[in-house]
Amino acid sequence: MRPLIVIIVLATLIVILFTLPASLLKRFLPPSVVADDFSGSIWHGSAGTLLVNSRNAGAIEWHIHPWSLLTLTLSADLHWVQVSFVADASAEIDRHGLVAHDVVGGGPIDNLTEFGIPPGWHGTANFKFSELKVAFDGGTNRVTAAAGDLSVADLAAPQIANGSNLGGYILHLGQSAITADGDANAELTDTGGPLEVHATIHYSTKDHTGILSGTIKERSDAPQALRNELDNLAQLHARDAEGRLPVDLEFRL
């Protein structure tokens, strides 16, 4: 009789554990992250509202691997949505931070204005990162490692060449792209279109500013509005022997 009682008790506990509401995860989030509109269970659920550092960060769905809890680490498959922009990843989370692998996704960049994309910019972005690490540091989230590529296509902005299509570009982050103090370094090249671009980008997390340094050159199919802007730029920075213009642009995110 006793073995039967033990089996019933264990079965009941397992049922309870696997039907715990998703909202229980709210208690384990770092101070900088706020989630609401939960559905599903704690093991396979979603949060329809996600705020990171008080910014709208879309919605998220997760599928937790229960056995990972034995190591005091939360291992899960994640699916994130911000309007039409989506991302998928496998991640391990503990009280120190998050480590994500095989981070892939994409969508319209104008869905990411909450993340620093200037209003009015258009285009489609796709990314694939083999690794992404985020540290939970004193109530803030700090990226400590990132390796992969971010590409954009059909990029356009109303303040550049009257909104002409600027083509496509790839931003590459190598294994050592993130420095010890959290700054980021990346390489920027074009994938075709009206501009030939070879540049590097350095972003300072302390000042929230980035500097793009390199060269640009119009191709034969560049629209006249873009040619006019480059000719104006050439009044300040002379072209080299190959007709390329040096650029040093500062931006804030």
Secondary structure in CASP SS format (residue, H / E / C, confidence):
PFRMAT SS
TARGET T0000
AUTHOR 0000-0000-0000
METHOD secondary structure of the structure
MODEL  1
M C 1.00
R H 1.00
P H 1.00
L H 1.00
I H 1.00
V H 1.00
I H 1.00
I H 1.00
V H 1.00
L H 1.00
A H 1.00
T H 1.00
L H 1.00
I H 1.00
V H 1.00
I H 1.00
L H 1.00
F H 1.00
T C 1.00
L C 1.00
P E 1.00
A H 1.00
S H 1.00
L H 1.00
L H 1.00
K H 1.00
R H 1.00
F H 1.00
L C 1.00
P C 1.00
P C 1.00
S C 1.00
V E 1.00
V E 1.00
A E 1.00
D E 1.00
D E 1.00
F E 1.00
S E 1.00
G E 1.00
S E 1.00
I C 1.00
W C 1.00
H E 1.00
G E 1.00
S E 1.00
A E 1.00
G E 1.00
T E 1.00
L E 1.00
L E 1.00
V E 1.00
N C 1.00
S C 1.00
R E 1.00
N E 1.00
A C 1.00
G C 1.00
A E 1.00
I E 1.00
E E 1.00
W E 1.00
H E 1.00
I E 1.00
H C 1.00
P H 1.00
W H 1.00
S H 1.00
L H 1.00
L H 1.00
T H 1.00
L C 1.00
T C 1.00
L E 1.00
S E 1.00
A E 1.00
D E 1.00
L E 1.00
H E 1.00
W E 1.00
V E 1.00
Q E 1.00
V C 1.00
S C 1.00
F E 1.00
V E 1.00
A E 1.00
D E 1.00
A E 1.00
S E 1.00
A E 1.00
E E 1.00
I E 1.00
D E 1.00
R C 1.00
H C 1.00
G E 1.00
L E 1.00
V E 1.00
A E 1.00
H E 1.00
D E 1.00
V E 1.00
V E 1.00
G E 1.00
G E 1.00
G E 1.00
P E 1.00
I H 1.00
D H 1.00
N H 1.00
L H 1.00
T H 1.00
E H 1.00
F H 1.00
G C 1.00
I C 1.00
P C 1.00
P C 1.00
G C 1.00
W C 1.00
H E 1.00
G E 1.00
T E 1.00
A E 1.00
N E 1.00
F E 1.00
K E 1.00
F E 1.00
S E 1.00
E E 1.00
L E 1.00
K E 1.00
V E 1.00
A E 1.00
F E 1.00
D E 1.00
G C 1.00
G C 1.00
T E 1.00
N E 1.00
R E 1.00
V E 1.00
T E 1.00
A E 1.00
A E 1.00
A E 1.00
G E 1.00
D E 1.00
L E 1.00
S E 1.00
V E 1.00
A E 1.00
D E 1.00
L E 1.00
A E 1.00
A C 1.00
P C 1.00
Q C 1.00
I C 1.00
A H 1.00
N H 1.00
G H 1.00
S C 1.00
N C 1.00
L C 1.00
G C 1.00
G C 1.00
Y E 1.00
I E 1.00
L E 1.00
H E 1.00
L E 1.00
G C 1.00
Q C 1.00
S C 1.00
A C 1.00
I E 1.00
T C 1.00
A C 1.00
D C 1.00
G C 1.00
D C 1.00
A E 1.00
N E 1.00
A E 1.00
E E 1.00
L E 1.00
T E 1.00
D E 1.00
T C 1.00
G C 1.00
G C 1.00
P C 1.00
L E 1.00
E E 1.00
V E 1.00
H E 1.00
A E 1.00
T E 1.00
I E 1.00
H E 1.00
Y E 1.00
S E 1.00
T C 1.00
K C 1.00
D C 1.00
H C 1.00
T E 1.00
G E 1.00
I E 1.00
L E 1.00
S E 1.00
G E 1.00
T E 1.00
I E 1.00
K E 1.00
E E 1.00
R C 1.00
S C 1.00
D C 1.00
A C 1.00
P C 1.00
Q H 1.00
A H 1.00
L H 1.00
R H 1.00
N H 1.00
E H 1.00
L H 1.00
D H 1.00
N H 1.00
L H 1.00
A H 1.00
Q C 1.00
L C 1.00
H C 1.00
A C 1.00
R C 1.00
D C 1.00
A C 1.00
E C 1.00
G C 1.00
R C 1.00
L E 1.00
P E 1.00
V E 1.00
D E 1.00
L E 1.00
E E 1.00
F E 1.00
R E 1.00
L C 1.00
END
